[in-house]
Each structure stands twice: as C-alpha cells, then as structure tokens.
Amino acid sequence: MQAVYSEGSYEHFTGDGTVLTEHPRYAYHRLMTGDRDIIFAPAPTAAQQKRAEEAGLELKLTPVAKEAFVFYVPRGNRVSGLTEQEIRGIYGGGLAEWSDVGGRKEPIITYQRKTGSRSQQEMERIMDGTPFAHPPTEPVSEFSSGGIVRELAEYRNSRGAIGYSYRNTAQPLAEKGNVKLLEVDGIPPGTKEIQSGAYPYIQTIYAVTAGSDNPNTGKLIEWILSDERQRLVAQSGFTPIRQTD
C-alpha cells in the first residue's frame, strides 16, 4: 500500500480503510457481492467456487506469492526437524517426550490455535483425521457469568514448547533469535524450497477478481508480477512466486 498510494499511515486495516484485512470467507463473500474489486487470498473452497458459479461469476485467480505453514520451537531445542508422521504423533499425543524424536527427555508442550482460524484449519488438514491431544489451557474470567473458564493458551517460548503458524508470522521471531523453524521430512522452509515446491506445506496466495470493471485492477496485478514488485512481496514476509534478480 505504501508503494502504491500516497505517503501515509496504513497500520489499521479495518473499518473504512483503504485496504482491509478479513478472513478469506468474508473476503470471498464481499468479492462476489461486488463490494471488493480484488482480494489477495488462498484459493477458494469448493463451496465458494460453487457459490460463484451459481451467481454466474467467474473467479479469476492469478498467483502472486507463496506461503509456507511452519512449525517452530525455542532456539535451544536440539531438534531441528520432524517428519510428517512425527508431527501427527506429537499433536495426536502418541509422542509425548522430545526424546521420542531425538531431543531431551522432557515433555512436549503442544500449543494449538483457535478453532476456525486459518492456521488451525491447515493443521486439521495436516492431521488428516488424527484427533488432537488436549492443548495447554489457562484460566480466564468469564464476565458474562462471573465465573472462571479455561481457554486455549497462547504460545509461550518455554523449553518444551512447539507451535505452528504461517511463515510470514513466524519468520520475524526466528530472525530475532527467539525461535527456530523446523525442517519437515528433512526440508527447511526456505525461499528456494518454497518456490520449488519441495517443502511439503505450501499455500499459493492469489490475486482474485470476479469480473470487476475497475480498469486499475488488471494494472495492479500486472504491476505486482513485475520483478521489482515481487521483491516487495519478499519484503512483506511472503515468498515470491519465482526467483528475481
């Protein structure tokens, strides 16, 4: 936004802002109702594609970036990677100690994300039907009833912790040295591995339109695909769809 629009502050992406951040299901809904000219999102679900077809709309998807789903642990953890089977074993409760996967003899603390979040939906896909073990929780005041309930605990960088997220969220923490991103099946979530498709958990981010007559929509997509702006994609924390000079 800072590269396209006049100089200003674009920190708050809600309400009536120039650019809005919303869950993909809302973004696709507003694209199909004509409230949005363009959205940047993962591919539509089968239900969203069906809804577009029923409305007589053609969703045009142009790949503009790639993203990786990553697992991370504290920097001091001696484990540098896991297999897909070990990941399912850890989050399913079958592997409860780091020593089970080459680490210290200490319990694995498996932090999870909230139900319905994009990260949790991807993790459910990775688990492929394997039930989740109980995640860490913490007591929280329930104002409506005046009681105490237990809610999902947010990731804490304690010795036995493991968490997951998308790379653009976790990479800044890794660069600060707080956590390290794990290899999966011996493949690190690096730029080349994501671009080539070697890393197993990759998602393409698309520029999606649904027949907008705004002449600037196509210009914006063409601009984003240029080498100069693909470098801007990298600076934003995502992975360009191809290598640039």
C-alpha positions in Angstrom: 0.0 0.0 0.0 2.8 2.4 0.8 4.3 1.7 -2.6 1.0 2.3 -4.5 -0.7 5.1 -2.6 0.5 8.5 -1.4 2.6 8.6 1.7 0.6 7.9 4.8 -0.2 5.5 7.6 -1.7 2.1 6.7 -1.4 0.4 10.0 -5.1 -0.2 10.7 -6.7 -2.5 8.2 -10.3 -2.4 9.5 -13.5 -0.4 9.1 -13.4 2.0 6.1 -9.6 1.9 5.5 -8.1 1.9 2.0 -7.0 -1.7 2.5 -8.9 -4.2 4.6 -7.8 -7.4 6.3 -10.5 -10.0 6.8 -11.0 -13.8 7.0 -10.9 -15.4 3.5 -14.6 -16.5 3.8 -15.7 -12.8 4.3 -13.3 -11.6 1.6 -14.7 -14.0 -1.0 -18.3 -13.1 0.0 -17.7 -9.4 -0.5 -15.8 -10.0 -3.7 -18.9 -11.9 -5.1 -21.3 -9.2 -3.9 -19.3 -6.6 -5.7 -18.1 -4.8 -2.5 -14.5 -5.6 -3.4 -12.7 -5.2 -6.8 -9.8 -7.6 -5.8 -8.8 -9.7 -2.9 -5.5 -11.4 -2.0 -6.2 -14.8 -0.6 -5.7 -18.6 -0.8 -7.7 -20.5 -3.4 -11.4 -20.6 -2.9 -13.0 -23.6 -1.2 -15.3 -25.9 -3.2 -18.3 -24.2 -1.6 -17.0 -20.7 -2.5 -16.4 -21.8 -6.1 -19.9 -23.3 -6.3 -21.4 -20.1 -5.0 -19.6 -18.1 -7.6 -20.9 -20.4 -10.4 -24.4 -20.2 -9.1 -24.1 -16.4 -9.2 -22.8 -16.5 -12.8 -19.4 -15.2 -11.8 -16.0 -16.4 -12.9 -13.3 -16.2 -10.3 -10.0 -15.4 -11.9 -7.0 -16.5 -9.8 -3.6 -15.0 -10.5 -0.7 -16.4 -8.4 1.2 -13.5 -6.8 3.0 -15.1 -3.8 3.6 -18.3 -1.9 3.4 -19.0 1.8 4.6 -21.9 4.0 3.0 -23.4 7.0 5.7 -23.9 9.6 6.5 -25.4 13.0 8.7 -23.7 15.5 10.4 -24.4 18.8 12.7 -22.5 21.1 16.1 -21.8 19.8 17.7 -24.0 22.4 15.8 -27.1 21.4 18.3 -29.6 19.8 15.6 -31.0 17.4 16.0 -29.3 14.0 13.3 -31.2 12.1 10.4 -33.6 12.2 8.8 -36.0 9.8 5.1 -35.6 8.9 4.4 -38.7 10.8 6.1 -37.4 13.9 4.1 -34.1 13.6 0.9 -36.1 13.7 2.2 -38.2 16.5 3.1 -35.2 18.6 -0.2 -33.4 18.1 -2.1 -36.5 18.5 -0.5 -37.4 21.8 1.3 -40.5 20.7 4.7 -38.8 21.1 4.8 -37.0 24.4 8.6 -36.6 25.0 11.2 -34.7 23.0 13.4 -37.8 23.4 11.0 -39.7 21.2 12.2 -37.5 18.3 15.9 -37.1 19.1 15.7 -34.4 21.7 16.0 -34.1 25.5 13.9 -36.2 27.9 11.3 -33.6 28.7 7.5 -33.3 27.9 6.4 -31.7 24.6 4.1 -28.8 25.1 1.9 -28.7 22.0 0.4 -25.3 21.6 -2.6 -25.0 19.2 -4.5 -22.2 17.5 -8.2 -21.3 17.9 -10.8 -23.4 16.1 -11.8 -21.7 12.9 -8.6 -19.8 12.4 -6.7 -20.2 9.2 -3.8 -21.8 10.9 -5.9 -24.3 12.8 -7.8 -25.3 9.6 -4.5 -26.0 7.9 -3.3 -28.0 10.9 -6.5 -30.1 10.8 -5.8 -30.9 7.2 -2.2 -32.0 8.1 -3.6 -34.2 10.9 -5.7 -36.0 8.3 -8.3 -37.3 10.7 -5.9 -37.9 13.6 -7.6 -36.5 16.8 -5.8 -33.7 18.6 -4.4 -34.3 22.1 -5.6 -31.8 24.7 -3.8 -28.4 24.2 -2.5 -26.2 27.1 -5.2 -24.0 28.5 -5.3 -21.2 31.0 -8.0 -19.9 33.4 -9.8 -16.8 32.1 -12.5 -14.7 33.8 -15.9 -15.1 32.2 -17.5 -11.7 32.6 -21.0 -12.8 31.5 -21.3 -15.4 34.2 -18.8 -14.1 36.7 -17.0 -17.4 36.7 -13.7 -18.8 35.5 -13.4 -20.8 32.3 -10.4 -22.4 30.7 -9.4 -21.2 27.2 -6.7 -22.1 24.8 -3.3 -20.8 25.9 -1.2 -18.7 23.5 2.3 -20.0 22.5 4.9 -19.4 25.2 8.6 -19.9 24.4 9.3 -22.4 27.2 11.8 -25.2 26.7 9.4 -27.9 25.7 7.1 -25.8 23.5 6.2 -26.3 19.9 3.9 -24.1 17.9 2.8 -23.6 14.3 1.8 -20.7 12.1 2.4 -19.3 8.6 6.0 -18.3 7.8 5.4 -14.6 7.4 4.2 -14.5 11.0 6.9 -16.8 12.5 9.9 -15.6 10.4 10.3 -12.3 12.3 10.5 -14.3 15.6 13.2 -16.6 14.1 15.2 -13.6 12.8 15.2 -12.2 16.4 16.6 -15.5 17.6 13.7 -16.3 19.8 12.6 -19.5 17.9 13.8 -21.7 15.1 11.7 -23.0 12.2 11.8 -26.8 11.8 12.6 -28.8 8.8 9.8 -31.2 7.7 11.0 -34.5 6.2 14.5 -33.0 6.0 13.4 -29.9 4.0 13.7 -26.4 5.5 11.0 -23.8 4.9 13.5 -21.6 2.9 12.7 -19.4 0.0 14.1 -21.8 -2.6 12.4 -24.8 -1.1 9.0 -23.0 -1.1 9.3 -21.7 -4.6 10.3 -25.1 -5.9 7.5 -26.9 -4.1 10.0 -29.1 -2.2 8.8 -28.0 1.2 5.6 -30.1 1.9 3.3 -27.4 3.4 2.9 -24.7 0.9 0.0 -22.4 0.0 -0.3 -20.1 -3.0 -1.7 -16.6 -2.5 -3.7 -15.4 -5.4 -5.0 -12.1 -6.6 -8.7 -12.9 -7.1 -11.2 -11.0 -9.2 -14.8 -11.7 -10.1 -15.4 -9.5 -13.2 -14.7 -6.1 -11.8 -14.9 -3.3 -14.4 -12.4 -1.2 -12.5 -9.6 -0.6 -15.1 -7.0 -0.4 -12.4 -7.5 -3.9 -11.2 -5.6 -5.5 -14.1 -2.9 -2.8 -13.9 -2.3 -3.6 -10.2 -1.9 -7.3 -10.8 0.5 -6.7 -13.7 2.5 -4.4 -11.5 2.7 -6.9 -8.6 4.0 -9.6 -11.0 7.0 -7.5 -12.1 10.4 -8.4 -10.8 10.6 -5.1 -8.8 7.3 -5.8 -7.0 8.0 -9.4 -6.5 10.9 -8.2 -4.3 8.3 -6.2 -2.4 6.4 -9.4 -1.8 9.5 -10.8 -0.2 10.0 -7.7 2.0 6.4 -8.1 3.2 7.3 -11.5 4.6 5.8 -13.7 1.8 7.7 -15.7 -0.8 7.8 -14.5 -4.4 6.3 -17.0 -6.9 9.7 -17.0 -8.7 13.3 -16.0 -8.2 14.1 -12.4 -9.0 17.4 -10.8 -9.8 
